[in-house]
């Protein structure tokens, strides 16, 4: 939300449903906007690779990479690194 302070906000890193084989992050965009407003936090809606094209654990690795990225770049996103 635009009303959040410029730093030290909570981060919410979201993985869409679909059993890692269907859907994508875009399907959850509206819901994630509502979540950001309700929780007053910065939301990261991750579009991870899906099976069966991407064999396990590639989708899980994408999520782990997203968490590392948010942590490493926390200051740029206005979130608390911890």
C-alpha positions, 0 to 999 in steps of 0.5 A: 500500500502507498500509505506504508512507511518507506522502510521496516515493513513486514514482507509476505511472500506468497506462492499461488496454489495449483499443486505446483502444476497449474495456475500462475501468480497473475491469478492471485494479483487481486487477492494479493492487493487485498492482502497487502491492504488488510495486513499493511505489508509488502506482498511478493506474489511469486510466479514459480516454474510449474510441473511437469515441464519443470521437474521437482524441486525447480518450483521450490527452488524458485520460491527459495530464490525469491525469499533470498532475493527479498532478504538481500534487497529488503532495503530497496523494497522497504521491508525489514530484513529480519 
